C-alpha cells in the first residue's frame, strides 16, 4: 500500500519492541497500557529482520493480507466464492478508508475476531476459547466479544478450557519474569480502569464524523444477519473513549461480508445500485483524505532530529514531549526506567511525574531532547533542564539540551 496511501508508523510499534530487544521488560521497564501479544510478536519479527520503518510496513501489509485471506475464507465457507471475492475486496477498501494502513492493536484484532466467528459457527468451542484468549491478550477491548459468544449458546466448559489454557501460559510468563504486579498496575489498573476517563483521553466525534463513520453499518437494515451484526456492533465498542477511524478495524470484515451478501442477494437491482453509489461516494471521501506517500511519525523533521542525536554518539538520552521511536532510530535507550510515555494521561497517573524527575536527577543523562520546553506538563522538569543543561534549537520548537560540564 505504498502506492499513494499514507502510512501511519505509530511510535509505540517501533519503540516498545525495540526496547524489549534491548533487554527491557514490558510493564516493569516500560509503562504499557495494552496487552502484550502484538508487541511480543513484533519483537520476534524485528529480531529476525531488524528494527525499522520498512520492516514495520512489511509486517503491517502481511497482516492486512492475512486479514483479507481469512475474510475470503470465512465468506467462502458459509456463503459462496462470489461473496468471498467481493468480501475480500470490500474489506481491503474499508481497511484503507478507516485508516488501517498502519499497525495498531485494533488491526491486529481482525484475525482473531474472524476466527472466533468461524469457530462459533462451526461449534468448535475449545478453539473459540483459545482464540478469545489470544484476542484479549492482544487488546483488552476484545472482552466485548464475549457478547456474541454468550449469545451463541456455546459449550461453556470447552470454551473456558481453551481460555484458561492460554491465560495459564500467560500467567506463568508473568510470574516467571516477576511482572505480575507491574502488569496489574499498567495493563489493568491503568489501562482498563483509569485510562478511559483520564484527562485528555476522551475524544467524542462531531456529528459529521459520526455519520461518516457509521454509514456502512446501514447495510444491516438491508441484509439482516444477527451474528454478523452482533460481531460488527461489538467490533466498534473499542472506539470509546477516543473516536478515531482506525479503532473500527475489528468490525470491518463483517460489514464487508454483509455488503457482499447483499450484492449477490435477490434484492431489486435498483436498491443495489443506489447503495453502491452511496458506498462509492463514501469510499471516495475516505480515500481522498489519505492520498499521498507520507509516513506519519517519520517525517523529514523526525529524520533531521534523528541525525542530530546520532552525531552526539551517546548511548542514553531522554525524549520529552516527542515520539519515542527516536530511541530506536538513534540506537539509544531512555535514561529513565520505567519509560513512561510523555502523554497527559500517563503523566497524570499516580506518581509518574515524580518517577520521571527523580530518575533524571539521579541519572543526569548526557542529552535531553525536548519539544516545546516552555509548555511542559510540569514546571519542575523545565527548571531542572534550565539549571543543568544548555539547549539549542534544532527544528521548530524542538531543542537538544546537552548537560553542562
One Martini backbone bead per residue (centre of mass of N, CA, C, O) as a GRO file, in nm:
protein
  405
    1UNK     BB    1   0.051   0.066   0.011
    2UNK     BB    2   0.260   0.281  -0.108
    3UNK     BB    3   0.050   0.363  -0.342
    4UNK     BB    4  -0.079   0.663  -0.219
    5UNK     BB    5  -0.083   0.574   0.094
    6UNK     BB    6  -0.077   0.660   0.398
    7UNK     BB    7   0.145   0.598   0.670
    8UNK     BB    8   0.128   0.466   1.010
    9UNK     BB    9   0.401   0.498   1.249
   10UNK     BB   10   0.367   0.407   1.537
   11UNK     BB   11   0.593   0.455   1.785
   12UNK     BB   12   0.531   0.200   1.967
   13UNK     BB   13   0.592  -0.017   1.732
   14UNK     BB   14   0.904   0.051   1.773
   15UNK     BB   15   0.994   0.114   2.070
   16UNK     BB   16   0.901  -0.131   2.242
   17UNK     BB   17   1.042  -0.367   2.092
   18UNK     BB   18   1.324  -0.246   2.103
   19UNK     BB   19   1.353  -0.246   2.416
   20UNK     BB   20   1.310  -0.548   2.452
   21UNK     BB   21   1.570  -0.616   2.283
   22UNK     BB   22   1.744  -0.458   2.518
   23UNK     BB   23   1.601  -0.597   2.797
   24UNK     BB   24   1.331  -0.488   2.835
   25UNK     BB   25   1.039  -0.491   3.030
   26UNK     BB   26   0.725  -0.516   3.039
   27UNK     BB   27   0.592  -0.279   3.278
   28UNK     BB   28   0.858  -0.245   3.437
   29UNK     BB   29   1.021  -0.060   3.199
   30UNK     BB   30   0.733  -0.019   3.053
   31UNK     BB   31   0.462   0.181   3.002
   32UNK     BB   32   0.171  -0.028   2.941
   33UNK     BB   33  -0.179  -0.039   2.852
   34UNK     BB   34  -0.135  -0.302   2.697
   35UNK     BB   35  -0.129  -0.588   2.564
   36UNK     BB   36   0.155  -0.810   2.446
   37UNK     BB   37   0.131  -0.988   2.184
   38UNK     BB   38   0.209  -0.796   1.954
   39UNK     BB   39   0.485  -0.711   2.069
   40UNK     BB   40   0.611  -0.997   2.077
   41UNK     BB   41   0.584  -1.043   1.774
   42UNK     BB   42   0.762  -0.802   1.693
   43UNK     BB   43   1.017  -0.896   1.828
   44UNK     BB   44   1.059  -1.139   1.647
   45UNK     BB   45   1.059  -0.988   1.377
   46UNK     BB   46   1.294  -0.787   1.448
   47UNK     BB   47   1.504  -1.003   1.512
   48UNK     BB   48   1.509  -1.112   1.211
   49UNK     BB   49   1.484  -0.803   1.038
   50UNK     BB   50   1.475  -0.565   1.207
   51UNK     BB   51   1.460  -0.222   1.288
   52UNK     BB   52   1.192  -0.047   1.111
   53UNK     BB   53   0.991   0.093   0.880
   54UNK     BB   54   0.989  -0.128   0.666
   55UNK     BB   55   0.926  -0.361   0.858
   56UNK     BB   56   0.655  -0.245   0.955
   57UNK     BB   57   0.519  -0.247   0.679
   58UNK     BB   58   0.543  -0.545   0.618
   59UNK     BB   59   0.388  -0.646   0.861
   60UNK     BB   60   0.124  -0.497   0.795
   61UNK     BB   61   0.074  -0.618   0.507
   62UNK     BB   62   0.064  -0.909   0.599
   63UNK     BB   63  -0.173  -0.875   0.791
   64UNK     BB   64  -0.376  -0.774   0.580
   65UNK     BB   65  -0.356  -1.027   0.403
   66UNK     BB   66  -0.463  -1.219   0.618
   67UNK     BB   67  -0.736  -1.078   0.653
   68UNK     BB   68  -0.831  -1.120   0.364
   69UNK     BB   69  -0.821  -1.428   0.361
   70UNK     BB   70  -1.012  -1.484   0.602
   71UNK     BB   71  -1.251  -1.342   0.482
   72UNK     BB   72  -1.271  -1.526   0.240
   73UNK     BB   73  -1.293  -1.798   0.389
   74UNK     BB   74  -1.551  -1.740   0.552
   75UNK     BB   75  -1.736  -1.666   0.312
   76UNK     BB   76  -1.693  -1.938   0.160
   77UNK     BB   77  -1.792  -2.131   0.384
   78UNK     BB   78  -2.104  -1.982   0.412
   79UNK     BB   79  -2.136  -1.915   0.100
   80UNK     BB   80  -1.939  -1.787  -0.159
   81UNK     BB   81  -1.714  -1.699  -0.393
   82UNK     BB   82  -1.837  -1.427  -0.466
   83UNK     BB   83  -1.862  -1.327  -0.177
   84UNK     BB   84  -1.563  -1.360  -0.106
   85UNK     BB   85  -1.435  -1.167  -0.310
   86UNK     BB   86  -1.601  -0.920  -0.229
   87UNK     BB   87  -1.520  -0.914   0.070
   88UNK     BB   88  -1.216  -0.873   0.029
   89UNK     BB   89  -1.235  -0.607  -0.132
   90UNK     BB   90  -1.402  -0.444   0.074
   91UNK     BB   91  -1.213  -0.472   0.311
   92UNK     BB   92  -0.973  -0.325   0.189
   93UNK     BB   93  -1.115  -0.057   0.147
   94UNK     BB   94  -1.198  -0.011   0.446
   95UNK     BB   95  -0.918  -0.018   0.571
   96UNK     BB   96  -0.822   0.244   0.438
   97UNK     BB   97  -1.052   0.436   0.518
   98UNK     BB   98  -0.992   0.332   0.834
   99UNK     BB   99  -0.678   0.368   0.884
  100UNK     BB  100  -0.510   0.072   0.826
  101UNK     BB  101  -0.224   0.201   0.727
  102UNK     BB  102  -0.134   0.082   1.021
  103UNK     BB  103  -0.006  -0.025   1.320
  104UNK     BB  104  -0.248  -0.160   1.547
  105UNK     BB  105  -0.432  -0.333   1.768
  106UNK     BB  106  -0.696  -0.342   1.598
  107UNK     BB  107  -0.577  -0.482   1.348
  108UNK     BB  108  -0.480  -0.741   1.519
  109UNK     BB  109  -0.784  -0.844   1.579
  110UNK     BB  110  -0.907  -0.954   1.314
  111UNK     BB  111  -0.825  -1.259   1.308
  112UNK     BB  112  -0.974  -1.324   1.579
  113UNK     BB  113  -1.267  -1.246   1.504
  114UNK     BB  114  -1.291  -1.440   1.264
  115UNK     BB  115  -1.220  -1.706   1.414
  116UNK     BB  116  -1.441  -1.685   1.623
  117UNK     BB  117  -1.673  -1.697   1.422
  118UNK     BB  118  -1.598  -1.964   1.291
  119UNK     BB  119  -1.602  -2.149   1.553
  120UNK     BB  120  -1.892  -2.094   1.630
  121UNK     BB  121  -2.024  -2.196   1.367
  122UNK     BB  122  -1.863  -2.488   1.408
  123UNK     BB  123  -1.856  -2.568   1.719
  124UNK     BB  124  -1.547  -2.485   1.821
  125UNK     BB  125  -1.498  -2.410   2.146
  126UNK     BB  126  -1.202  -2.448   2.214
  127UNK     BB  127  -1.090  -2.261   1.989
  128UNK     BB  128  -1.252  -2.015   2.072
  129UNK     BB  129  -1.109  -1.982   2.347
  130UNK     BB  130  -0.824  -1.943   2.242
  131UNK     BB  131  -0.886  -1.694   2.065
  132UNK     BB  132  -0.998  -1.513   2.283
  133UNK     BB  133  -0.739  -1.498   2.453
  134UNK     BB  134  -0.556  -1.382   2.227
  135UNK     BB  135  -0.722  -1.128   2.181
  136UNK     BB  136  -0.699  -1.014   2.469
  137UNK     BB  137  -0.373  -1.019   2.458
  138UNK     BB  138  -0.385  -0.778   2.250
  139UNK     BB  139  -0.672  -0.652   2.362
  140UNK     BB  140  -0.902  -0.565   2.601
  141UNK     BB  141  -1.157  -0.508   2.404
  142UNK     BB  142  -1.218  -0.817   2.348
  143UNK     BB  143  -1.430  -0.860   2.574
  144UNK     BB  144  -1.684  -0.784   2.398
  145UNK     BB  145  -1.693  -1.078   2.253
  146UNK     BB  146  -1.874  -1.213   2.470
  147UNK     BB  147  -2.147  -1.145   2.357
  148UNK     BB  148  -2.165  -1.340   2.105
  149UNK     BB  149  -2.087  -1.589   2.263
  150UNK     BB  150  -2.332  -1.590   2.473
  151UNK     BB  151  -2.551  -1.577   2.226
  152UNK     BB  152  -2.459  -1.888   2.104
  153UNK     BB  153  -2.485  -2.140   2.275
  154UNK     BB  154  -2.241  -2.263   2.419
  155UNK     BB  155  -1.972  -2.454   2.536
  156UNK     BB  156  -1.841  -2.358   2.825
  157UNK     BB  157  -1.624  -2.566   2.901
  158UNK     BB  158  -1.459  -2.557   2.639
  159UNK     BB  159  -1.410  -2.256   2.631
  160UNK     BB  160  -1.265  -2.233   2.912
  161UNK     BB  161  -1.034  -2.422   2.843
  162UNK     BB  162  -0.910  -2.242   2.627
  163UNK     BB  163  -0.871  -1.989   2.797
  164UNK     BB  164  -0.703  -2.108   3.042
  165UNK     BB  165  -0.460  -2.214   2.883
  166UNK     BB  166  -0.355  -1.932   2.797
  167UNK     BB  167  -0.362  -1.783   3.070
  168UNK     BB  168  -0.165  -1.976   3.206
  169UNK     BB  169   0.082  -1.912   3.032
  170UNK     BB  170   0.082  -1.606   3.087
  171UNK     BB  171   0.107  -1.618   3.396
  172UNK     BB  172   0.377  -1.767   3.393
  173UNK     BB  173   0.532  -1.541   3.253
  174UNK     BB  174   0.488  -1.327   3.472
  175UNK     BB  175   0.614  -1.487   3.712
  176UNK     BB  176   0.893  -1.552   3.589
  177UNK     BB  177   0.937  -1.215   3.546
  178UNK     BB  178   0.806  -1.043   3.773
  179UNK     BB  179   0.513  -0.893   3.637
  180UNK     BB  180   0.233  -0.896   3.778
  181UNK     BB  181   0.221  -0.612   3.917
  182UNK     BB  182   0.286  -0.442   3.666
  183UNK     BB  183   0.053  -0.539   3.495
  184UNK     BB  184  -0.171  -0.448   3.681
  185UNK     BB  185  -0.102  -0.145   3.686
  186UNK     BB  186  -0.106  -0.089   3.361
  187UNK     BB  187  -0.325  -0.289   3.216
  188UNK     BB  188  -0.553  -0.256   3.440
  189UNK     BB  189  -0.564  -0.009   3.630
  190UNK     BB  190  -0.496   0.185   3.393
  191UNK     BB  191  -0.614   0.069   3.115
  192UNK     BB  192  -0.916   0.010   3.230
  193UNK     BB  193  -0.985   0.225   3.482
  194UNK     BB  194  -0.835   0.504   3.401
  195UNK     BB  195  -0.807   0.582   3.095
  196UNK     BB  196  -1.109   0.632   2.984
  197UNK     BB  197  -1.113   0.904   3.208
  198UNK     BB  198  -0.886   1.067   3.128
  199UNK     BB  199  -0.716   1.336   3.069
  200UNK     BB  200  -0.754   1.372   2.712
  201UNK     BB  201  -0.894   1.094   2.613
  202UNK     BB  202  -1.159   1.204   2.545
  203UNK     BB  203  -1.304   1.155   2.199
  204UNK     BB  204  -1.555   1.291   2.038
  205UNK     BB  205  -1.767   1.320   1.783
  206UNK     BB  206  -1.890   1.459   1.535
  207UNK     BB  207  -2.156   1.445   1.339
  208UNK     BB  208  -1.997   1.396   1.079
  209UNK     BB  209  -1.815   1.167   1.184
  210UNK     BB  210  -2.041   0.978   1.266
  211UNK     BB  211  -2.184   0.943   0.990
  212UNK     BB  212  -1.939   0.843   0.835
  213UNK     BB  213  -1.868   0.592   1.015
  214UNK     BB  214  -2.177   0.446   1.013
  215UNK     BB  215  -2.288   0.402   0.725
  216UNK     BB  216  -2.216   0.092   0.655
  217UNK     BB  217  -2.425  -0.024   0.874
  218UNK     BB  218  -2.686  -0.006   0.690
  219UNK     BB  219  -2.673  -0.293   0.566
  220UNK     BB  220  -2.846  -0.430   0.806
  221UNK     BB  221  -3.124  -0.318   0.686
  222UNK     BB  222  -3.093  -0.501   0.411
  223UNK     BB  223  -2.904  -0.735   0.569
  224UNK     BB  224  -3.000  -0.951   0.804
  225UNK     BB  225  -2.752  -1.062   1.056
  226UNK     BB  226  -2.707  -1.131   1.372
  227UNK     BB  227  -2.407  -1.220   1.400
  228UNK     BB  228  -2.280  -1.005   1.222
  229UNK     BB  229  -2.395  -0.764   1.376
  230UNK     BB  230  -2.272  -0.827   1.651
  231UNK     BB  231  -1.975  -0.819   1.562
  232UNK     BB  232  -1.982  -0.532   1.449
  233UNK     BB  233  -2.077  -0.384   1.703
  234UNK     BB  234  -1.850  -0.485   1.895
  235UNK     BB  235  -1.610  -0.375   1.708
  236UNK     BB  236  -1.684  -0.054   1.801
  237UNK     BB  237  -1.645  -0.025   2.117
  238UNK     BB  238  -1.329   0.066   2.100
  239UNK     BB  239  -1.373   0.381   2.038
  240UNK     BB  240  -1.389   0.399   2.331
  241UNK     BB  241  -1.288   0.726   2.395
  242UNK     BB  242  -1.150   0.728   2.097
  243UNK     BB  243  -1.264   0.872   1.801
  244UNK     BB  244  -1.126   0.661   1.561
  245UNK     BB  245  -1.105   0.492   1.271
  246UNK     BB  246  -0.898   0.255   1.351
  247UNK     BB  247  -1.105   0.133   1.574
  248UNK     BB  248  -1.293  -0.023   1.347
  249UNK     BB  249  -1.148  -0.282   1.238
  250UNK     BB  250  -1.308  -0.534   1.372
  251UNK     BB  251  -1.580  -0.469   1.189
  252UNK     BB  252  -1.517  -0.479   0.875
  253UNK     BB  253  -1.555  -0.780   0.775
  254UNK     BB  254  -1.869  -0.781   0.838
  255UNK     BB  255  -1.946  -0.560   0.648
  256UNK     BB  256  -1.830  -0.684   0.390
  257UNK     BB  257  -2.003  -0.940   0.393
  258UNK     BB  258  -2.280  -0.801   0.396
  259UNK     BB  259  -2.246  -0.655   0.126
  260UNK     BB  260  -2.193  -0.906  -0.050
  261UNK     BB  261  -2.458  -1.050   0.006
  262UNK     BB  262  -2.638  -0.827  -0.107
  263UNK     BB  263  -2.522  -0.820  -0.402
  264UNK     BB  264  -2.611  -1.154  -0.422
  265UNK     BB  265  -2.893  -1.107  -0.399
  266UNK     BB  266  -3.260  -1.066  -0.462
  267UNK     BB  267  -3.254  -0.787  -0.479
  268UNK     BB  268  -3.313  -0.509  -0.614
  269UNK     BB  269  -3.118  -0.336  -0.835
  270UNK     BB  270  -3.182  -0.044  -0.751
  271UNK     BB  271  -3.086  -0.078  -0.458
  272UNK     BB  272  -2.796  -0.159  -0.523
  273UNK     BB  273  -2.717   0.095  -0.682
  274UNK     BB  274  -2.765   0.301  -0.461
  275UNK     BB  275  -2.572   0.178  -0.255
  276UNK     BB  276  -2.316   0.188  -0.432
  277UNK     BB  277  -2.304   0.491  -0.462
  278UNK     BB  278  -2.267   0.548  -0.161
  279UNK     BB  279  -2.010   0.381  -0.125
  280UNK     BB  280  -1.832   0.534  -0.330
  281UNK     BB  281  -1.854   0.806  -0.191
  282UNK     BB  282  -1.739   0.718   0.078
  283UNK     BB  283  -1.465   0.616  -0.034
  284UNK     BB  284  -1.375   0.879  -0.168
  285UNK     BB  285  -1.361   1.052   0.086
  286UNK     BB  286  -1.167   0.867   0.246
  287UNK     BB  287  -0.930   0.853   0.034
  288UNK     BB  288  -0.873   1.156  -0.015
  289UNK     BB  289  -0.743   1.193   0.283
  290UNK     BB  290  -0.494   0.959   0.204
  291UNK     BB  291  -0.342   1.078  -0.014
  292UNK     BB  292  -0.010   0.954  -0.045
  293UNK     BB  293   0.357   0.913   0.080
  294UNK     BB  294   0.337   0.931   0.377
  295UNK     BB  295   0.503   0.904   0.702
  296UNK     BB  296   0.392   0.887   0.998
  297UNK     BB  297   0.648   0.967   1.227
  298UNK     BB  298   0.858   1.010   0.946
  299UNK     BB  299   0.948   1.282   0.897
  300UNK     BB  300   1.188   1.510   0.821
  301UNK     BB  301   1.209   1.604   1.115
  302UNK     BB  302   1.280   1.328   1.238
  303UNK     BB  303   1.534   1.279   1.071
  304UNK     BB  304   1.691   1.529   1.166
  305UNK     BB  305   1.692   1.463   1.468
  306UNK     BB  306   1.830   1.193   1.444
  307UNK     BB  307   2.098   1.304   1.328
  308UNK     BB  308   2.169   1.482   1.575
  309UNK     BB  309   2.189   1.251   1.785
  310UNK     BB  310   2.403   1.072   1.646
  311UNK     BB  311   2.636   1.288   1.676
  312UNK     BB  312   2.674   1.242   1.995
  313UNK     BB  313   2.744   0.947   2.079
  314UNK     BB  314   2.508   0.824   2.257
  315UNK     BB  315   2.330   0.587   2.465
  316UNK     BB  316   2.172   0.818   2.619
  317UNK     BB  317   1.833   0.948   2.645
  318UNK     BB  318   1.576   1.209   2.659
  319UNK     BB  319   1.233   1.222   2.568
  320UNK     BB  320   1.028   1.519   2.529
  321UNK     BB  321   0.738   1.557   2.375
  322UNK     BB  322   0.787   1.299   2.186
  323UNK     BB  323   0.896   1.045   1.992
  324UNK     BB  324   1.000   0.719   2.088
  325UNK     BB  325   1.134   0.623   1.812
  326UNK     BB  326   1.410   0.764   1.847
  327UNK     BB  327   1.558   0.541   1.994
  328UNK     BB  328   1.570   0.344   1.754
  329UNK     BB  329   1.696   0.539   1.536
  330UNK     BB  330   1.960   0.596   1.751
  331UNK     BB  331   2.044   0.362   1.939
  332UNK     BB  332   1.896   0.417   2.216
  333UNK     BB  333   1.828   0.490   2.561
  334UNK     BB  334   1.666   0.557   2.828
  335UNK     BB  335   1.722   0.749   3.141
  336UNK     BB  336   1.453   0.602   3.220
  337UNK     BB  337   1.306   0.382   3.483
  338UNK     BB  338   1.052   0.379   3.353
  339UNK     BB  339   0.899   0.425   3.053
  340UNK     BB  340   0.703   0.719   3.029
  341UNK     BB  341   0.487   0.851   2.850
  342UNK     BB  342   0.456   1.187   2.719
  343UNK     BB  343   0.140   1.184   2.838
  344UNK     BB  344  -0.113   1.305   3.014
  345UNK     BB  345  -0.239   1.023   3.118
  346UNK     BB  346   0.033   0.925   3.232
  347UNK     BB  347   0.122   1.176   3.410
  348UNK     BB  348  -0.155   1.166   3.594
  349UNK     BB  349  -0.051   0.897   3.707
  350UNK     BB  350   0.010   0.899   4.003
  351UNK     BB  351   0.387   0.914   4.020
  352UNK     BB  352   0.515   0.979   3.735
  353UNK     BB  353   0.664   1.251   3.766
  354UNK     BB  354   0.856   1.161   3.993
  355UNK     BB  355   0.996   0.932   3.842
  356UNK     BB  356   1.118   1.103   3.620
  357UNK     BB  357   1.273   1.319   3.787
  358UNK     BB  358   1.443   1.129   3.965
  359UNK     BB  359   1.592   0.989   3.734
  360UNK     BB  360   1.722   1.240   3.607
  361UNK     BB  361   1.880   1.327   3.862
  362UNK     BB  362   2.045   1.054   3.895
  363UNK     BB  363   2.152   1.018   3.589
  364UNK     BB  364   2.225   1.254   3.409
  365UNK     BB  365   2.193   1.299   3.117
  366UNK     BB  366   2.368   1.405   2.841
  367UNK     BB  367   2.076   1.409   2.695
  368UNK     BB  368   1.798   1.625   2.585
  369UNK     BB  369   1.483   1.605   2.425
  370UNK     BB  370   1.270   1.892   2.349
  371UNK     BB  371   0.928   1.985   2.323
  372UNK     BB  372   0.815   2.263   2.421
  373UNK     BB  373   0.949   2.372   2.700
  374UNK     BB  374   0.735   2.609   2.783
  375UNK     BB  375   0.492   2.353   2.781
  376UNK     BB  376   0.517   2.181   3.013
  377UNK     BB  377   0.350   1.986   3.245
  378UNK     BB  378   0.606   2.048   3.443
  379UNK     BB  379   0.814   2.283   3.594
  380UNK     BB  380   1.040   2.110   3.725
  381UNK     BB  381   1.160   2.014   3.456
  382UNK     BB  382   1.239   2.286   3.338
  383UNK     BB  383   1.423   2.373   3.571
  384UNK     BB  384   1.622   2.140   3.542
  385UNK     BB  385   1.717   2.202   3.255
  386UNK     BB  386   1.807   2.502   3.301
  387UNK     BB  387   2.028   2.426   3.521
  388UNK     BB  388   2.192   2.159   3.361
  389UNK     BB  389   2.132   2.277   3.065
  390UNK     BB  390   2.205   2.324   2.713
  391UNK     BB  391   2.010   2.478   2.460
  392UNK     BB  392   1.923   2.390   2.112
  393UNK     BB  393   1.785   2.470   1.829
  394UNK     BB  394   1.667   2.244   1.554
  395UNK     BB  395   1.330   2.235   1.530
  396UNK     BB  396   1.145   2.463   1.590
  397UNK     BB  397   1.052   2.338   1.916
  398UNK     BB  398   1.319   2.182   1.907
  399UNK     BB  399   1.549   2.066   2.162
  400UNK     BB  400   1.897   2.033   2.242
  401UNK     BB  401   2.026   1.904   2.550
  402UNK     BB  402   2.330   1.968   2.726
  403UNK     BB  403   2.532   1.889   2.963
  404UNK     BB  404   2.695   2.046   3.194
  405UNK     BB  405   3.043   2.073   3.289
   0.00000   0.00000   0.00000
